[in-house]
């Protein structure tokens, strides 16, 4: 018995796969299905969750620290990366309002002062 004849060569299969991928990417680009973000300076850099802590209550969190640290920048809380010193962003709430902070050496304002 003779061996079966190869219908397609490996080279033609690779070329077909490459052309198929290229045509798919072009079609997705033309139809607008591929999103290219423009200005990334305003984008979210992470998602944070606040844990309400009351005296005497226990809470659970990971024992490993994150690679971020907080700093007070011009009266607002900034989150910065430990690895990249240029990576820093101001923490805002769901309405895009900055979270206030005060430097450690500044005294806490009294409730009467804040009401003004």
N, CA, C and O atoms as CSV, one atom per row, in Angstrom:
chain,resi,resn,atom,element,x,y,z
A,1,UNK,N,N,0.821,-1.168,0.000
A,1,UNK,CA,C,0.000,0.000,0.000
A,1,UNK,C,C,0.874,1.243,0.000
A,1,UNK,O,O,1.903,1.277,0.675
A,2,UNK,N,N,0.483,2.249,-0.738
A,2,UNK,CA,C,1.267,3.478,-0.807
A,2,UNK,C,C,0.839,4.428,0.308
A,2,UNK,O,O,-0.286,4.354,0.803
A,3,UNK,N,N,1.738,5.313,0.693
A,3,UNK,CA,C,1.442,6.270,1.755
A,3,UNK,C,C,0.458,7.329,1.242
A,3,UNK,O,O,0.469,7.667,0.058
A,4,UNK,N,N,-0.396,7.853,2.142
A,4,UNK,CA,C,-1.361,8.859,1.690
A,4,UNK,C,C,-0.647,10.142,1.262
A,4,UNK,O,O,0.370,10.539,1.830
A,5,UNK,N,N,-1.207,10.751,0.270
A,5,UNK,CA,C,-0.621,11.958,-0.302
A,5,UNK,C,C,-0.962,13.155,0.593
A,5,UNK,O,O,-2.113,13.314,0.999
A,6,UNK,N,N,0.032,13.998,0.901
A,6,UNK,CA,C,-0.200,15.189,1.716
A,6,UNK,C,C,-0.910,16.227,0.854
A,6,UNK,O,O,-0.409,16.627,-0.196
A,7,UNK,N,N,-2.092,16.661,1.317
A,7,UNK,CA,C,-2.868,17.628,0.534
A,7,UNK,C,C,-2.310,19.048,0.694
A,7,UNK,O,O,-2.291,19.821,-0.264
A,8,UNK,N,N,-1.855,19.389,1.915
A,8,UNK,CA,C,-1.351,20.731,2.171
A,8,UNK,C,C,0.041,20.633,2.784
A,8,UNK,O,O,0.337,19.718,3.553
A,9,UNK,N,N,0.875,21.582,2.433
A,9,UNK,CA,C,2.204,21.610,3.027
A,9,UNK,C,C,2.141,22.421,4.322
A,9,UNK,O,O,1.214,23.202,4.535
A,10,UNK,N,N,3.119,22.226,5.163
A,10,UNK,CA,C,3.199,22.975,6.423
A,10,UNK,C,C,3.305,24.473,6.126
A,10,UNK,O,O,2.708,25.300,6.814
A,11,UNK,N,N,4.059,24.795,5.113
A,11,UNK,CA,C,4.243,26.196,4.745
A,11,UNK,C,C,2.914,26.850,4.369
A,11,UNK,O,O,2.650,27.978,4.783
A,12,UNK,N,N,2.090,26.175,3.607
A,12,UNK,CA,C,0.804,26.758,3.209
A,12,UNK,C,C,-0.128,26.905,4.419
A,12,UNK,O,O,-0.914,27.850,4.470
A,13,UNK,N,N,-0.055,25.989,5.388
A,13,UNK,CA,C,-0.872,26.111,6.589
A,13,UNK,C,C,-0.442,27.325,7.432
A,13,UNK,O,O,-1.295,28.041,7.956
A,14,UNK,N,N,0.861,27.558,7.564
A,14,UNK,CA,C,1.345,28.726,8.297
A,14,UNK,C,C,0.941,30.026,7.608
A,14,UNK,O,O,0.525,30.974,8.273
A,15,UNK,N,N,1.061,30.077,6.293
A,15,UNK,CA,C,0.674,31.274,5.546
A,15,UNK,C,C,-0.820,31.527,5.703
A,15,UNK,O,O,-1.234,32.671,5.889
A,16,UNK,N,N,-1.629,30.483,5.632
A,16,UNK,CA,C,-3.079,30.626,5.797
A,16,UNK,C,C,-3.415,31.144,7.186
A,16,UNK,O,O,-4.278,32.011,7.324
A,17,UNK,N,N,-2.753,30.632,8.220
A,17,UNK,CA,C,-3.002,31.091,9.591
A,17,UNK,C,C,-2.614,32.556,9.756
A,17,UNK,O,O,-3.350,33.323,10.376
A,18,UNK,N,N,-1.475,32.950,9.211
A,18,UNK,CA,C,-1.018,34.333,9.328
A,18,UNK,C,C,-1.960,35.283,8.603
A,18,UNK,O,O,-2.291,36.346,9.128
A,19,UNK,N,N,-2.391,34.915,7.414
A,19,UNK,CA,C,-3.320,35.758,6.652
A,19,UNK,C,C,-4.665,35.868,7.381
A,19,UNK,O,O,-5.262,36.943,7.423
A,20,UNK,N,N,-5.131,34.770,7.945
A,20,UNK,CA,C,-6.397,34.788,8.680
A,20,UNK,C,C,-6.325,35.721,9.882
A,20,UNK,O,O,-7.256,36.490,10.123
A,21,UNK,N,N,-5.234,35.664,10.637
A,21,UNK,CA,C,-5.068,36.546,11.799
A,21,UNK,C,C,-5.016,38.004,11.353
A,21,UNK,O,O,-5.661,38.855,11.965
A,22,UNK,N,N,-4.271,38.304,10.313
A,22,UNK,CA,C,-4.150,39.676,9.823
A,22,UNK,C,C,-5.499,40.209,9.347
A,22,UNK,O,O,-5.853,41.345,9.662
A,23,UNK,N,N,-6.249,39.420,8.605
A,23,UNK,CA,C,-7.561,39.854,8.110
A,23,UNK,C,C,-8.526,40.074,9.276
A,23,UNK,O,O,-9.315,41.019,9.253
A,24,UNK,N,N,-8.472,39.218,10.284
A,24,UNK,CA,C,-9.346,39.371,11.446
A,24,UNK,C,C,-9.036,40.665,12.187
A,24,UNK,O,O,-9.954,41.400,12.548
A,25,UNK,N,N,-7.770,40.953,12.419
A,25,UNK,CA,C,-7.386,42.185,13.122
A,25,UNK,C,C,-7.798,43.414,12.313
A,25,UNK,O,O,-8.296,44.385,12.883
A,26,UNK,N,N,-7.601,43.387,11.019
A,26,UNK,CA,C,-7.987,44.520,10.169
A,26,UNK,C,C,-9.500,44.713,10.193
A,26,UNK,O,O,-9.981,45.842,10.287
A,27,UNK,N,N,-10.247,43.624,10.108
A,27,UNK,CA,C,-11.713,43.727,10.140
A,27,UNK,C,C,-12.199,44.276,11.475
A,27,UNK,O,O,-13.117,45.096,11.501
A,28,UNK,N,N,-11.608,43.844,12.575
A,28,UNK,CA,C,-11.992,44.362,13.887
A,28,UNK,C,C,-11.617,45.832,14.029
A,28,UNK,O,O,-12.368,46.601,14.630
A,29,UNK,N,N,-10.488,46.230,13.495
A,29,UNK,CA,C,-10.054,47.624,13.554
A,29,UNK,C,C,-10.994,48.519,12.754
A,29,UNK,O,O,-11.399,49.579,13.231
A,30,UNK,N,N,-11.341,48.095,11.538
A,30,UNK,CA,C,-12.211,48.892,10.677
A,30,UNK,C,C,-13.610,49.025,11.280
A,30,UNK,O,O,-14.227,50.086,11.179
A,31,UNK,N,N,-14.111,47.964,11.902
A,31,UNK,CA,C,-15.458,48.003,12.483
A,31,UNK,C,C,-15.495,48.709,13.830
A,31,UNK,O,O,-16.580,48.916,14.375
A,32,UNK,N,N,-14.345,49.088,14.386
A,32,UNK,CA,C,-14.290,49.815,15.646
A,32,UNK,C,C,-14.383,48.934,16.881
A,32,UNK,O,O,-14.661,49.435,17.970
A,33,UNK,N,N,-14.161,47.658,16.741
A,33,UNK,CA,C,-14.248,46.732,17.871
A,33,UNK,C,C,-12.984,46.722,18.719
A,33,UNK,O,O,-13.011,46.237,19.850
A,34,UNK,N,N,-11.882,47.245,18.201
A,34,UNK,CA,C,-10.635,47.326,18.964
A,34,UNK,C,C,-10.559,48.731,19.546
A,34,UNK,O,O,-10.601,49.721,18.815
A,35,UNK,N,N,-10.446,48.808,20.872
A,35,UNK,CA,C,-10.424,50.089,21.562
A,35,UNK,C,C,-8.987,50.482,21.863
A,35,UNK,O,O,-8.264,49.750,22.539
A,36,UNK,N,N,-8.575,51.644,21.356
A,36,UNK,CA,C,-7.244,52.187,21.630
A,36,UNK,C,C,-7.411,53.374,22.562
A,36,UNK,O,O,-7.826,54.442,22.113
A,37,UNK,N,N,-7.099,53.223,23.863
A,37,UNK,CA,C,-7.279,54.348,24.783
A,37,UNK,C,C,-6.306,55.472,24.445
A,37,UNK,O,O,-5.137,55.239,24.140
A,38,UNK,N,N,-6.821,56.692,24.506
A,38,UNK,CA,C,-5.996,57.856,24.192
A,38,UNK,C,C,-5.223,58.328,25.400
A,38,UNK,O,O,-4.160,57.792,25.714
A,39,UNK,N,N,-5.751,59.330,26.080
A,39,UNK,CA,C,-5.083,59.919,27.234
A,39,UNK,C,C,-5.273,59.011,28.450
A,39,UNK,O,O,-6.395,58.813,28.915
A,40,UNK,N,N,-4.182,58.471,28.954
A,40,UNK,CA,C,-4.254,57.552,30.080
A,40,UNK,C,C,-3.960,58.234,31.407
A,40,UNK,O,O,-3.856,57.557,32.430
A,41,UNK,N,N,-3.826,59.549,31.419
A,41,UNK,CA,C,-3.508,60.230,32.668
A,41,UNK,C,C,-4.721,60.324,33.594
A,41,UNK,O,O,-4.553,60.489,34.802
A,42,UNK,N,N,-5.944,60.222,33.053
A,42,UNK,CA,C,-7.143,60.331,33.879
A,42,UNK,C,C,-7.753,58.980,34.219
A,42,UNK,O,O,-8.753,58.927,34.936
A,43,UNK,N,N,-7.193,57.909,33.737
A,43,UNK,CA,C,-7.790,56.595,33.914
A,43,UNK,C,C,-7.627,56.043,35.308
A,43,UNK,O,O,-6.741,56.465,36.051
A,44,UNK,N,N,-8.479,55.098,35.669
A,44,UNK,CA,C,-8.340,54.476,36.987
A,44,UNK,C,C,-7.058,53.657,37.073
A,44,UNK,O,O,-6.690,52.961,36.127
A,45,UNK,N,N,-6.391,53.747,38.203
A,45,UNK,CA,C,-5.151,53.000,38.380
A,45,UNK,C,C,-5.329,51.816,39.307
A,45,UNK,O,O,-4.411,51.013,39.477
A,46,UNK,N,N,-6.490,51.702,39.902
A,46,UNK,CA,C,-6.754,50.586,40.800
A,46,UNK,C,C,-8.120,50.704,41.413
A,46,UNK,O,O,-8.783,51.735,41.298
A,47,UNK,N,N,-8.533,49.654,42.059
A,47,UNK,CA,C,-9.815,49.657,42.757
A,47,UNK,C,C,-9.532,49.418,44.226
A,47,UNK,O,O,-8.819,48.482,44.588
A,48,UNK,N,N,-10.094,50.266,45.068
A,48,UNK,CA,C,-9.831,50.187,46.482
A,48,UNK,C,C,-11.135,49.965,47.238
A,48,UNK,O,O,-12.202,50.381,46.789
A,49,UNK,N,N,-11.041,49.315,48.373
A,49,UNK,CA,C,-12.183,49.070,49.230
A,49,UNK,C,C,-11.839,49.570,50.624
A,49,UNK,O,O,-10.761,49.292,51.149
A,50,UNK,N,N,-12.763,50.304,51.214
A,50,UNK,CA,C,-12.568,50.782,52.582
A,50,UNK,C,C,-13.153,49.757,53.544
A,50,UNK,O,O,-14.263,49.264,53.344
A,51,UNK,N,N,-12.404,49.446,54.576
A,51,UNK,CA,C,-12.866,48.519,55.613
A,51,UNK,C,C,-13.199,49.351,56.842
A,51,UNK,O,O,-12.325,49.999,57.419
A,52,UNK,N,N,-14.453,49.330,57.235
A,52,UNK,CA,C,-14.873,50.097,58.409
A,52,UNK,C,C,-14.346,49.381,59.652
A,52,UNK,O,O,-14.650,48.211,59.885
A,53,UNK,N,N,-13.569,50.089,60.430
A,53,UNK,CA,C,-12.955,49.514,61.620
A,53,UNK,C,C,-13.517,50.221,62.848
A,53,UNK,O,O,-13.427,51.442,62.976
A,54,UNK,N,N,-14.092,49.438,63.741
A,54,UNK,CA,C,-14.574,49.982,65.011
A,54,UNK,C,C,-13.761,49.347,66.134
A,54,UNK,O,O,-13.299,48.215,65.991
A,55,UNK,N,N,-13.581,50.039,67.226
A,55,UNK,CA,C,-12.801,49.475,68.330
A,55,UNK,C,C,-13.390,48.152,68.810
A,55,UNK,O,O,-14.594,48.045,69.042
A,56,UNK,N,N,-12.542,47.163,68.952
A,56,UNK,CA,C,-12.957,45.849,69.431
A,56,UNK,C,C,-13.359,44.878,68.336
A,56,UNK,O,O,-13.387,43.671,68.574
A,57,UNK,N,N,-13.673,45.374,67.131
A,57,UNK,CA,C,-14.040,44.484,66.030
A,57,UNK,C,C,-12.794,44.015,65.306
A,57,UNK,O,O,-11.830,44.765,65.147
A,58,UNK,N,N,-12.824,42.770,64.871
A,58,UNK,CA,C,-11.723,42.231,64.084
A,58,UNK,C,C,-12.054,42.345,62.605
A,58,UNK,O,O,-13.222,42.305,62.220
A,59,UNK,N,N,-11.041,42.485,61.791
A,59,UNK,CA,C,-11.238,42.484,60.345
A,59,UNK,C,C,-10.132,41.671,59.711
A,59,UNK,O,O,-9.046,41.516,60.269
A,60,UNK,N,N,-10.432,41.156,58.534
A,60,UNK,CA,C,-9.465,40.314,57.822
A,60,UNK,C,C,-8.918,41.056,56.617
A,60,UNK,O,O,-9.648,41.723,55.884
A,61,UNK,N,N,-7.626,40.923,56.435
A,61,UNK,CA,C,-6.978,41.421,55.230
A,61,UNK,C,C,-5.717,40.607,55.003
A,61,UNK,O,O,-5.242,39.921,55.909
A,62,UNK,N,N,-5.190,40.681,53.831
A,62,UNK,CA,C,-4.015,39.900,53.464
A,62,UNK,C,C,-2.808,40.336,54.290
A,62,UNK,O,O,-2.632,41.531,54.530
A,63,UNK,N,N,-1.975,39.397,54.728
A,63,UNK,CA,C,-0.781,39.774,55.484
A,63,UNK,C,C,0.301,40.395,54.600
A,63,UNK,O,O,1.216,41.047,55.105
A,64,UNK,N,N,0.200,40.194,53.280
A,64,UNK,CA,C,1.196,40.764,52.365
A,64,UNK,C,C,0.848,42.216,52.061
A,64,UNK,O,O,-0.307,42.518,51.760
A,65,UNK,N,N,1.816,43.117,52.134
A,65,UNK,CA,C,1.529,44.514,51.805
A,65,UNK,C,C,1.422,44.707,50.290
A,65,UNK,O,O,2.000,43.944,49.516
A,66,UNK,N,N,0.682,45.727,49.883
A,66,UNK,CA,C,0.596,46.038,48.459
A,66,UNK,C,C,1.871,46.763,48.042
A,66,UNK,O,O,2.698,47.108,48.885
A,67,UNK,N,N,2.025,46.991,46.752
A,67,UNK,CA,C,3.196,47.713,46.256
A,67,UNK,C,C,2.883,49.197,46.093
A,67,UNK,O,O,3.494,49.887,45.276
A,68,UNK,N,N,1.912,49.682,46.891
A,68,UNK,CA,C,1.520,51.080,46.860
A,68,UNK,C,C,1.658,51.683,48.244
A,68,UNK,O,O,1.608,50.975,49.249
A,69,UNK,N,N,1.832,52.987,48.290
A,69,UNK,CA,C,1.824,53.698,49.561
A,69,UNK,C,C,1.050,54.999,49.374
A,69,UNK,O,O,0.880,55.482,48.255
A,70,UNK,N,N,0.585,55.555,50.490
A,70,UNK,CA,C,-0.197,56.789,50.445
A,70,UNK,C,C,0.660,57.956,50.897
A,70,UNK,O,O,1.557,57.811,51.728
A,71,UNK,N,N,0.364,59.120,50.330
A,71,UNK,CA,C,1.056,60.350,50.707
A,71,UNK,C,C,0.058,61.495,50.626
A,71,UNK,O,O,-0.913,61.425,49.872
A,72,UNK,N,N,0.292,62.533,51.388
A,72,UNK,CA,C,-0.574,63.707,51.369
A,72,UNK,C,C,0.020,64.703,50.374
A,72,UNK,O,O,1.112,65.226,50.593
A,73,UNK,N,N,-0.702,64.966,49.278
A,73,UNK,CA,C,-0.243,65.891,48.233
A,73,UNK,C,C,-1.194,67.067,48.149
A,73,UNK,O,O,-2.338,66.901,47.727
A,74,UNK,N,N,-0.749,68.251,48.541
A,74,UNK,CA,C,-1.535,69.473,48.465
A,74,UNK,C,C,-2.898,69.321,49.141
A,74,UNK,O,O,-3.900,69.844,48.655
A,75,UNK,N,N,-2.927,68.608,50.257
A,75,UNK,CA,C,-4.152,68.450,51.020
A,75,UNK,C,C,-5.041,67.298,50.583
A,75,UNK,O,O,-6.121,67.112,51.144
A,76,UNK,N,N,-4.610,66.518,49.591
A,76,UNK,CA,C,-5.389,65.376,49.114
A,76,UNK,C,C,-4.558,64.111,49.204
A,76,UNK,O,O,-3.333,64.148,49.093
A,77,UNK,N,N,-5.237,62.993,49.407
A,77,UNK,CA,C,-4.570,61.710,49.552
A,77,UNK,C,C,-4.143,61.189,48.188
A,77,UNK,O,O,-4.971,61.028,47.292
A,78,UNK,N,N,-2.858,60.927,48.035
A,78,UNK,CA,C,-2.308,60.405,46.781
A,78,UNK,C,C,-1.816,58.990,47.023
A,78,UNK,O,O,-1.287,58.680,48.090
A,79,UNK,N,N,-1.993,58.135,46.030
A,79,UNK,CA,C,-1.500,56.770,46.082
A,79,UNK,C,C,-0.337,56.691,45.104
A,79,UNK,O,O,-0.469,57.069,43.939
A,80,UNK,N,N,0.799,56.200,45.580
A,80,UNK,CA,C,1.998,56.137,44.754
A,80,UNK,C,C,2.558,54.724,44.766
A,80,UNK,O,O,2.340,53.959,45.705
A,81,UNK,N,N,3.278,54.396,43.714
A,81,UNK,CA,C,3.867,53.074,43.572
A,81,UNK,C,C,5.214,53.014,44.273
A,81,UNK,O,O,5.985,53.973,44.242
A,82,UNK,N,N,5.491,51.876,44.907
A,82,UNK,CA,C,6.800,51.673,45.521
A,82,UNK,C,C,7.869,51.412,44.463
A,82,UNK,O,O,9.038,51.743,44.662
A,83,UNK,N,N,7.466,50.815,43.334
A,83,UNK,CA,C,8.419,50.432,42.301
A,83,UNK,C,C,8.739,51.589,41.352
A,83,UNK,O,O,9.898,51.779,40.984
A,84,UNK,N,N,7.727,52.365,40.953
A,84,UNK,CA,C,7.905,53.458,39.994
A,84,UNK,C,C,7.591,54.770,40.694
A,84,UNK,O,O,6.435,55.035,41.022
A,85,UNK,N,N,8.599,55.588,40.926
A,85,UNK,CA,C,8.415,56.824,41.685
A,85,UNK,C,C,7.619,57.868,40.914
A,85,UNK,O,O,7.108,58.810,41.520
A,86,UNK,N,N,7.498,57.733,39.594
A,86,UNK,CA,C,6.724,58.668,38.790
A,86,UNK,C,C,5.238,58.330,38.803
A,86,UNK,O,O,4.417,59.160,38.413
A,87,UNK,N,N,4.880,57.135,39.241
A,87,UNK,CA,C,3.497,56.658,39.216
A,87,UNK,C,C,2.784,57.122,40.474
A,87,UNK,O,O,3.028,56.599,41.561
A,88,UNK,N,N,1.895,58.114,40.326
A,88,UNK,CA,C,1.191,58.674,41.476
A,88,UNK,C,C,-0.162,59.177,41.005
A,88,UNK,O,O,-0.285,59.734,39.915
A,89,UNK,N,N,-1.173,58.978,41.834
A,89,UNK,CA,C,-2.508,59.451,41.495
A,89,UNK,C,C,-3.252,59.888,42.740
A,89,UNK,O,O,-3.051,59.334,43.821
A,90,UNK,N,N,-4.117,60.891,42.585
A,90,UNK,CA,C,-4.935,61.392,43.682
A,90,UNK,C,C,-6.134,60.468,43.845
A,90,UNK,O,O,-6.754,60.079,42.854
A,91,UNK,N,N,-6.466,60.115,45.072
A,91,UNK,CA,C,-7.596,59.254,45.366
A,91,UNK,C,C,-8.878,60.082,45.341
A,91,UNK,O,O,-8.975,61.104,46.020
A,92,UNK,N,N,-9.864,59.637,44.553
A,92,UNK,CA,C,-11.147,60.335,44.440
A,92,UNK,C,C,-12.275,59.373,44.749
A,92,UNK,O,O,-12.109,58.157,44.657
A,93,UNK,N,N,-13.440,59.928,45.120
A,93,UNK,CA,C,-14.599,59.091,45.401
A,93,UNK,C,C,-15.393,58.855,44.108
A,93,UNK,O,O,-14.933,59.187,43.015
A,94,UNK,N,N,-16.578,58.283,44.253
A,94,UNK,CA,C,-17.367,57.929,43.077
A,94,UNK,C,C,-17.866,59.143,42.301
A,94,UNK,O,O,-18.284,59.004,41.152
A,95,UNK,N,N,-17.831,60.324,42.900
A,95,UNK,CA,C,-18.218,61.553,42.205
A,95,UNK,C,C,-17.005,62.365,41.756
A,95,UNK,O,O,-17.130,63.542,41.417
A,96,UNK,N,N,-15.852,61.742,41.755
A,96,UNK,CA,C,-14.603,62.341,41.306
A,96,UNK,C,C,-14.165,63.500,42.206
A,96,UNK,O,O,-13.541,64.450,41.734
A,97,UNK,N,N,-14.488,63.423,43.496
A,97,UNK,CA,C,-14.057,64.419,44.478
A,97,UNK,C,C,-12.846,63.879,45.219
A,97,UNK,O,O,-12.818,62.712,45.608
A,98,UNK,N,N,-11.856,64.720,45.411
A,98,UNK,CA,C,-10.635,64.303,46.089
A,98,UNK,C,C,-10.850,63.968,47.548
A,98,UNK,O,O,-11.667,64.597,48.221
A,99,UNK,N,N,-10.121,62.981,48.041
A,99,UNK,CA,C,-10.163,62.599,49.449
A,99,UNK,C,C,-9.140,63.453,50.181
A,99,UNK,O,O,-7.947,63.401,49.880
A,100,UNK,N,N,-9.611,64.242,51.147
A,100,UNK,CA,C,-8.723,65.161,51.868
A,100,UNK,C,C,-7.836,64.412,52.853
A,100,UNK,O,O,-8.169,63.323,53.320
A,101,UNK,N,N,-6.707,65.026,53.152
A,101,UNK,CA,C,-5.810,64.510,54.182
A,101,UNK,C,C,-5.091,65.697,54.793
A,101,UNK,O,O,-5.171,66.820,54.295
A,102,UNK,N,N,-4.396,65.431,55.868
A,102,UNK,CA,C,-3.578,66.475,56.477
A,102,UNK,C,C,-2.235,65.850,56.828
A,102,UNK,O,O,-2.171,64.674,57.186
A,103,UNK,N,N,-1.180,66.617,56.729
A,103,UNK,CA,C,0.138,66.080,57.084
A,103,UNK,C,C,0.156,65.622,58.536
A,103,UNK,O,O,-0.623,66.115,59.352
A,104,UNK,N,N,1.027,64.695,58.860
A,104,UNK,CA,C,1.095,64.111,60.195
A,104,UNK,C,C,1.423,65.145,61.261
A,104,UNK,O,O,1.012,64.987,62.410
A,105,UNK,N,N,2.145,66.189,60.913
A,105,UNK,CA,C,2.546,67.186,61.902
A,105,UNK,C,C,1.468,68.238,62.143
A,105,UNK,O,O,1.639,69.095,63.010
A,106,UNK,N,N,0.368,68.197,61.403
A,106,UNK,CA,C,-0.706,69.178,61.552
A,106,UNK,C,C,-1.776,68.633,62.489
A,106,UNK,O,O,-2.140,67.461,62.393
A,107,UNK,N,N,-2.281,69.461,63.386
A,107,UNK,CA,C,-3.297,69.034,64.343
A,107,UNK,C,C,-4.630,68.847,63.639
A,107,UNK,O,O,-4.909,69.486,62.625
A,108,UNK,N,N,-5.450,67.956,64.194
A,108,UNK,CA,C,-6.785,67.705,63.640
A,108,UNK,C,C,-7.668,68.913,63.896
A,108,UNK,O,O,-7.623,69.492,64.982
A,109,UNK,N,N,-8.487,69.311,62.894
A,109,UNK,CA,C,-9.376,70.449,63.115
A,109,UNK,C,C,-10.507,70.088,64.079
A,109,UNK,O,O,-10.984,68.954,64.101
A,110,UNK,N,N,-10.915,71.055,64.856
A,110,UNK,CA,C,-12.013,70.808,65.794
A,110,UNK,C,C,-13.330,70.802,65.018
A,110,UNK,O,O,-13.406,71.410,63.950
A,111,UNK,N,N,-14.365,70.134,65.524
A,111,UNK,CA,C,-15.659,70.107,64.828
A,111,UNK,C,C,-16.236,71.507,64.629
A,111,UNK,O,O,-16.900,71.749,63.622
A,112,UNK,N,N,-16.003,72.435,65.560
A,112,UNK,CA,C,-16.520,73.780,65.422
A,112,UNK,C,C,-15.857,74.510,64.253
A,112,UNK,O,O,-16.506,75.292,63.558
A,113,UNK,N,N,-14.559,74.251,64.037
A,113,UNK,CA,C,-13.835,74.884,62.939
A,113,UNK,C,C,-14.311,74.346,61.609
A,113,UNK,O,O,-14.425,75.109,60.650
A,114,UNK,N,N,-14.597,73.033,61.516
A,114,UNK,CA,C,-15.034,72.437,60.262
A,114,UNK,C,C,-16.429,72.875,59.868
A,114,UNK,O,O,-16.749,72.883,58.679
A,115,UNK,N,N,-17.279,73.243,60.834
A,115,UNK,CA,C,-18.659,73.626,60.539
A,115,UNK,C,C,-18.737,74.967,59.860
A,115,UNK,O,O,-19.753,75.264,59.233
A,116,UNK,N,N,-17.718,75.789,59.954
A,116,UNK,CA,C,-17.740,77.128,59.343
A,116,UNK,C,C,-17.707,77.067,57.879
A,116,UNK,O,O,-17.719,78.105,57.217
